[in-house]
Amino acid sequence: MTMTTRTRYVLLGGAGVMAVGLAGGLVAWVSSRLPPLVAQERPDELRYVPPEATILSFANVREVMDSNLRRRLREIQPELDGQREFQERTGIDLERDIDYIVGGLVPDGPDDTRGIAILAGSFDADRLETLALEQGGAASDYRGRRLITIPDESVAMAFLEAGVIAIGSEPLIKRTIDLPFAEGGVDSNDSLMGLLRHVERGSTAWTIGRLDDPRGGGWLPDEVEAQVSQVAAFAAGARVNGGVSGTLTAEARDEETGRNLRDLLQGFLALARLQVGSRPELRGLLDSIQLTAAGTNVTLTFDLPSDAVLELLPDRSDADVAAAP
Amino acid sequence: MADSHAAPALGPAALRVFDLGLGQMLWSRRTVFMALVAGGPVLIAVLLRALASLPVFDGGAGQIAGRPVSLDGPDIFGLMIWTFYLRFTVPVLGVFYGTALIADEVEDRTVTYLFTRPVARGAVLAGKYLAYLVCTAVVVLPSVMLVYFLVVPLLGGDIGRNFPALLVDLGLIGAGLAVYGAVFGLVGAWFRRPLLTGLVFVFGWEPLVVVLPGYMKYLSVAYYLQGLAPHAMPQGDALSVIQALLTSVQTPLGTWANLLALAVIWAAALAAAMRVVERREYVLGQ
């Protein structure tokens, strides 16, 4: 080769920039696709959710309750709807007792699903048991765990470990107690857990679900099920702090469906923007929504400051006046 | 015993011409023009980064001055790839370098020296074409890479998630340089005023036919390249107009059909250019 030194330098310089850029991009890409263990922390309690679950949710209740948004909300609405009733029936104070909740929908036969909720926090087990027994419940032991069933409501509660309780149907709760000794929990379901890559790390709450699992039908109303039949999976995540920001990603069955879904959502958004004149409180929400599509994925993101969230709430003063005798 | 004076085969001969031609091409005045064309987007990207550091961008991802915007770094990068590179830099470099592969030698009256060497005439064109590809790729592709790392992180963009799209963009730009270079290599070997012909093709013919209804668009390179551009364009109100303008020229052909069309154009143009150079008698003017 008769190439001069400076020509070699130029070639090496160009190749160097490309090599460094490609290596850096590759590392960033691999990092963005690492298993959900890195993309989104997995709570330990996932091991109590059966692996065949088709919908999985997580909510960091402590973070929500301590957030600025909740503090501002408390000034307007000191108690959440149904909060007192829930506490009277279960003995659990939503504001103080629960750190986080893991929930799942598990197929039960071809056309039915059952739900389970795993609550982690600080619970007074004796008081919860006494309250359940007062409401007609029956206490027993199953594999060394205290199991309380309330036959009238087909609901059972089990103390899985210190600070962790499960609520659901009795067969499902028993299955949950069996899981750590048997095949393991939902965190071994790569197809479902892989959807966590769409959820931003550190999200306060998230829900992921596979809609293309033939075992998972039955929980959606028929009309909705027909509408979402082309969606294979979804992932939604939200971060609550000063306001609420979040993403909702839908995985279509193929790229063409993905494009159609994006067009459909774009049409809905355009229609909503046209009609927002009569609901000015919705303008902030609509302005913050962004829609993007890549391959089979359609992603909708939003970011609402706390003022906009509070505007979306029903006017409590009117409600209180209406409810007053 | 092998004949040590036998003419080298096409491949080795082309590599020899490439070796000589690369240095000439890289240190010619055209390189200054190429540096400007490839450096412009980098400069704009640096300006965008500087703008992004202003207080109005403090709202974080997807916000400017506290107001949500439907545009982020990957969208801006997609627009830059489309407008600066695929619709300007690639065809313009193809014109300036491609038409000069043979025309410069004719103009400088050095073509005689090349054609009297014991190498096939087609190898001369092939070698110089290879030199053009390396010369432009070594400047344009790093420029794209720098723009990517400067622009994509803006407004909440993610370098990792958009990396596959960058690879597609680099491939598209490489394919564009190859196909435009081959086409204008043919123009340079065939036409008397190749630069003018090339500029008319790039700035007159292609922009016109790709937006006209009918089949004329199949006689362009831009049509197939744009059909391969992968970027999901932004969905905002104002930008939807740009999207409508850009997508109106998108091809209904599939990815493989576009790739096949580009491959056919490239192979046909390069083979035709080599054939023209082999057969044509270049008459040097006074």
Interface residues (C-beta under 8 A of the other chain):
Chain A: M1 T2 M3 T4 R6 T7 V10 L11 G13 G14 A15 V17 M18 G21 L22 G24 G25 L26 V27 A28 W29 V30 S31 S32 R33 R262 Q266 D287 S288 Q290 L291 T292 A293 A294 T301 D303
Chain B: D19 L20 L22 G23 L26 W27 A61 G62 Q63 R67 P68 S70 D72 V134 A137 V138 V139 L141 P142 M145 L146 Y148 F149 D158 I159 G160 R161 F163 P164 A165 L166 A232 P234 Q235 G236
